[in-house]
Amino acid sequence: MDKNYEIVEFKNGEFKLDVSVTPNSDTVWLNVNQMSKLFNKNKSTILRHIKNILAEELDDREVVAKFATTFSHGSVKGKTQIHDVTYYNLDVIISVGYRVKSKEGIIFRKWANNILKQYLLKGYVINEKKFNIPSIENITSLLEKSRKTTGSLQLKGDDMLDFLLAYNKGLSILDDFDHQTMEVECSLDTIYILNYEECIQLIHETSFYNEKNLFALEKNDSFKSAIETIYQTFDGKDLYPTLEDKAANLLYLITKNHAFADGNKRIAATIFLYFLEKNNALFKNEKPRISNTTLATLTILVASSNPEDKESIINLIKLILFK
């Protein structure tokens, strides 16, 4: 558990609660006593629900932590003592709130998400230039420009938080690696080679495809070229050596080449996910490596970006995959 936590006060009317926040872990924490007060339920009820949640839904290795907590000394006035106390993260808190049917749980979740978003935004300025990736301001500007010209999505609320979390986790990992405070897991090996014919067949099998419209109507050979490019070699070595390199460049090239009369972004996202799936990289720890919202956002950013920003956009895609 990250020892660098901060205390932030939660207020709801006259009710107040000191909440532990770990910005690097993108979550907040409460102990049983605090949840009992928040949800106005006795501790035995809270503990029973937590026990069931850990047995049925969540892994205690990921959602439970111990914090050194200061208490007043029971027998010596003015003296304090420190004990390790078990705390539970936001996933557990939300689950308990749902089970006890508490309106306070909804209020707390919205407050916690807002607090985490504030911490995330503070951390971007430090790292965005170091790793040559677009800043959040640039990303927002590109999304807004795309929304005005094409009606494409604009991130709001929980969707924006989802993208920010992915962005921030990647930054945190890269920063730790840069300071040699952690070892980055080895990049995944490419175990499956895509070919043009199977990709075209896949596109024709999607729900978007309709022979009567312009979707997936090829204008030139650049789609085939994009697939072949990621497997190029020079002097016997791959130009795109890692799975992340290949995946990021595949998404970029298919989106940017405009090989089809219509549907380039949807096709790029589909082939990107297919590539990850065939290489056993679509999931990480039984969770999707990239959310639908984040992938849609990345394809819009690629389509809206200037060609001279290719390197930084590629790095951004790898950053999201790397988290």
N, C-alpha and C positions, 0 to 999 in steps of 0.2 A: 504494500500500500504506500502511496505517495505521502511522505511525511510533511510536505509543504502544503499544509491546508490553512485556510483562513476562516474566520468566523464572520458571518453576515447575518444581520437581524431580519427575521421574517415578521411582518406585521399584517394582521387582519382585524381591523377594528381596534379593540382594546387588547386583543391577544397578541403576545410577542413570544418569539422563540429564537434562540441563538442557533444558527445552522452552520455546520462544518461544510466548507466548499473546497474541493480539490480541483483547481483549474486544469492541471495536466491530465487528470483522469476524466474530465468533462462530466462531473457528477456532484451531487450533494449527499450528505449523510445525516441520519438521525439515529439515536438509540431508542430502546424500548420505552423509557420514561417519556422522551420527547414525543414519540408517536402516540403514546397514551394521552398526552395533553392535547396534541393536535387534533386527534380524532374523537376526543372525549369518550374514550373506552378504557376499561381497566386493563392492567398490564397482562393478566392471564389471557384475555381475549386477543390482545396484540401478539403475544408469544405463540398462541395456538395457530393463528393465521400465518405467522412467519414460518413456523415449523412445516405447515402444509405447503406453503409457497416454495420453500427450499426443497421439499420432497417431490413436488409436481412440476415446477416451472423453471426455477433458476438454479444456477450453480453457485454454491456458497463460496467457492474459491474466488469468484468474480464480484460478488455483491456484498460480502461481509468483510469488515476490517476492525482492527482494534486501535483506538486512539488513547493516548495518555490524557486523562481528564482530571482537572483539579477540583477537589471537594474541600469543604470546611471540615476541620478536625472535629470529631465527635466529642472529645473530652477536654480539649485545650482551646479556650477561646482565642480567636484571632489567628490561629494556626491553620495551615492548609496541608492537605496530603494529596498525592497523585496516585491514581489507579488506572489500569488499562480497562477500558470499557468497550463492549462490542457495539459497533455501529453498522447500519444497513444503508445501502445506496438508494438512489432515486427509483430504480426499477422495483425494489422491494417496497418502498414507501407507496408508490402508485398502486401496486398490487394489493397492499393492505387496505388502502383507502377504498379501492373498488370492492373488496370483500366486506368491509363494514358499511358500505353504501354511504360514504361521507362526502358531502359537498366541499368540505374543507380540503379534501384530497385534490379536487379539480383546481381549486384556487392555489394550492401549494405547488402543483405541477406547473401551472402557468408562470408563477413567480420564479420557480427554480429554473425553468427554461430561459426566462428573460435574464436572470443573473448569469447563467452560463454563457449566453450569447454576448453579454457585455464583456466577460472575461476573454472570450474568444477574439472579439474585435480588438481588444487591447494588445493581444499577442502577435497580431499579424505584421505590424509595422517593423518589428524587430527582425523578422526572418525573411520577408518576401524578396528583398534585394539580394541577400546572401545566396539564395538558391536559384536565382533567375527564374522566378515564376511571376505571373501577373498578380498585382495587388487586388485586394477585395474591391477597392474603388474602381479599378480598371474592369474587373469582372462585372460589377454592377452596371457600369456604363455600357459595356457591350450588350448585356442582357436587355437594358432599357432601349438601346438603339434597335435591337432585333425585335423587341415587342412592338415598337412604333411602326417599323417598316413591314413586318411579316405577321404580327399578331402572335409570335411565339411566346412561350411561357416566361413569366417573371417570378422569381422566387419570393415567397412571402411566408411569414409565420413559421410553422414547423418545417416546411420545405426548405426555407432558408437556413434554419438551424441544422437540418440534416446535412446540407452541403457544407456549412461552416464546420461542423464536427469532423467530417471527412477531411476537409482542407487542413484543419488544425492538427488532427492526429498525425497526418503525414509530415507536417512541419515539425512537430514535437519529436518524432522518430529521427528525422534528418538532423535536427539540432543536437540531439543526444549523440548520434553517431559522429557528427562533426567535432564534438568535444570529447570523443572517445570514452563516453560514459556507458555505452552499451554496444553489443554486437548486433548488427543487422542480420536477420536470417538470410541464408543464401537464396539467391534468386531461383525461381522455379525453372526447371528444364522444359524446353519445348519438346513434347513427345509426339505431337501430331502436326503434320504438314497439310495445310489447306490447299485445295486446288480450285481452279476457276469454275469447272463444271459443277462441282457439288455446291458451291456458293450460289451459282445461278439457280440451281434446282431448289435450294433452300428459300431463296427470294420468291420464287414462283409458288412456293407452298405457304407463304405467309398470308394472313388475312387481308393485308393491304393490296395484294396483287389482283389485278383485273385486266385481262387482255384488251379490254375496250378503252382503257384510259392510258395516260402517259407514264404511270408508275412503272419503274424498272425497265423502261425503254432505253436501251443503251445508245448513246450518241457516238461513242468512240471506244477505244481499247483501254482506257485509263483504269477501269475497274480491275481488269485482268492484270494490268501493270502494277496496281497497288498491292495485290496479293503476292505477285512475284518479287516485288521490291523488298519486302521484309525478310526474304530468304536469301538476299544477295550476299556474296562473299567476295573478299579481296585477299589475294595471296593465301588462300586456304582458310581464312578466318571470317566468321560472320560479321557483317557490317552492323547488324542489330543483334548483339550476342545474347541478351536476356529475354525472357518471356515478356517482361514489362516493356522493353524496348520495342519488341515486335507488336504487342497489343496496342501500345500508344500510337505508333506510327501507322498501324493499320486503320485505326479510327480516324486519325488525322487525314491520311491520304484519300480514303474513300469519301470522306465528307468534303474535302477541299477540291478533289479532282472533278467533281460534277460530271461523273460519267453517265448519269441517267437524266432523262428529261424531267423526271419528278421523283421525289422520295429519297433523295441522296442521304439526308440525315437519318431517316428511319432504317434505310438499308445499312448504313455505316454502323449504327447501334446494334442491329441484328447480327451482322457478321462479327462484330467485336465480341458480343456475348457468346456466339457460337464458337469462336476461337478459344475463349477462356474455358468454355465447357468441355471442348474436345481435349484440352490440355489439363483437365482436372483442376482448374484454377478459378472456377466461377464462385466457389464458396471458400470461406476461411473461418475455421472454428464453427462450422455448421451454419454460418450466416453469410448472406450474399456479400461478395467482396465490394460490390458497388450497387447503390440503390438505383431504382428507375429514375427518380428525380435527379440524382446527381449525374447519371449518364445522359439524360436529356439535356441537362444544363451544359455538360461538356461538349456535346455535339453542336449546340447553338454557339458556344464560345469559339469552337473551331471554325464554324461557318462564317462567323462575324469578324474573325481576327484578320490582321494584316499578314501577308506572307512573310514579312521580315520578323514577325514575332513567333515564327514556327517553333524555334527551340524552346522558348518559354512556355508555349502552349503544350508541347510534348512533355516538358518537365512537369507541368501541372497535372496532366493525365497520369503520368507515372507516380506522382505524389499521392493522388487519390488511391491508386491501386496499391501503393506501398504501405498505406496506413495500417 
